């Protein structure tokens, strides 16, 4: 069944950074390709190690989280999930 805007009381609501997302997608980690669009947040769907590049960090200025659990949400907006060093699976939280 497709999305039905008549059943969504927030269909015209313009969310803020602190609101829940209304879209999401599985992420394929890449050392060279940014997410398009950048993710509002990501959530770990299978635990492991996670290497991310926050939205405003320079290329190469990554952050590593070791041994993260399912449900972990890094406290950054994310533009890239690195393939090298990432063993966790993640999904985006998009506006």
LINGIJO-V325965 format. One record per residue. N is the residue number from 1. RES is the residue in one small letter. BURIAL is b if it has 9 or more other C-alpha atoms within 8 Angstrom, else e. Layout:
[[N;RES;BURIAL] [N;RES;BURIAL]]
This chain:
[[1;x;e] [2;x;e] [3;x;e] [4;x;e] [5;x;e] [6;x;e] [7;x;e] [8;x;e] [9;x;e] [10;x;e] [11;x;e] [12;x;e] [13;x;e] [14;x;e] [15;x;e] [16;x;e] [17;x;e] [18;x;e] [19;x;e] [20;x;e] [21;x;b] [22;x;e] [23;x;e] [24;x;b] [25;x;e] [26;x;e] [27;x;b] [28;x;e] [29;x;b] [30;x;b] [31;x;b] [32;x;e] [33;x;e] [34;x;b] [35;x;b] [36;x;e] [37;x;e] [38;x;b] [39;x;b] [40;x;b] [41;x;b] [42;x;b] [43;x;b] [44;x;b] [45;x;b] [46;x;b] [47;x;b] [48;x;b] [49;x;b] [50;x;b] [51;x;b] [52;x;b] [53;x;b] [54;x;b] [55;x;b] [56;x;e] [57;x;e] [58;x;e] [59;x;e] [60;x;e] [61;x;e] [62;x;b] [63;x;e] [64;x;e] [65;x;e] [66;x;e] [67;x;e] [68;x;b] [69;x;b] [70;x;b] [71;x;e] [72;x;e] [73;x;e] [74;x;e] [75;x;e] [76;x;e] [77;x;b] [78;x;b] [79;x;b] [80;x;b] [81;x;b] [82;x;b] [83;x;b] [84;x;e] [85;x;e] [86;x;b] [87;x;e] [88;x;b] [89;x;b] [90;x;b] [91;x;b] [92;x;b] [93;x;b] [94;x;b] [95;x;e]]
